Amino acid sequence: LSEFVAEANEVLETLAHDVAVLDAQRGREPEPELLNAIFRAAHSLKGLSAMFGQERISGLAHHLEDVLDALRLGKVQATDGLLDAILEGVDLLTVM
């Protein structure tokens, strides 16, 4: 568990930083490189948490990954509500 926590904290720090950058760009078209980095971090957290049997974290990371994938593929827009949901998801993952 301590290995998981250490690895997860590293991923979450990167994820939280990049999501904060995304939030600061609110109202503009998100940068594709930034969206890809956020998606990869969520994907990494999903896999890491599944590997360590942390199903609740893995499930939430999977949902966040789905939303981020739709955003980066242009299937959904970066509305205020969507950005708020992403921020809340990252906050909840940090608490978990």
C-alpha positions, 0 to 999 in steps of 0.5 A: 500500500505504501508503494501505491500511495507514493506512486499515486501521489506523484501522478496526482501532483502532475494531474492536479498541476495540469488540471489547474493550468487547464482551469486557468485557460478557461474560456479558451480552446484547450491546448491539445498537448495539455489535454493529452498530458492530463488524459495520460495521467488519469490513465496511469492512475487508473492502471496503477490503482487497478494493479494495487486493488484500489477499485474505487480509485480505479473506477473514478479515474476511469470515468475521468479518463472517459471524460478527458478522452471525449474532450481531447477528441472534440466530442464535448466542449470545455464548458464551465460545468465540465471543467468544474467536474474535472476539478472535483474529480481530481480533488476527490481522487486526492482525498481517496 
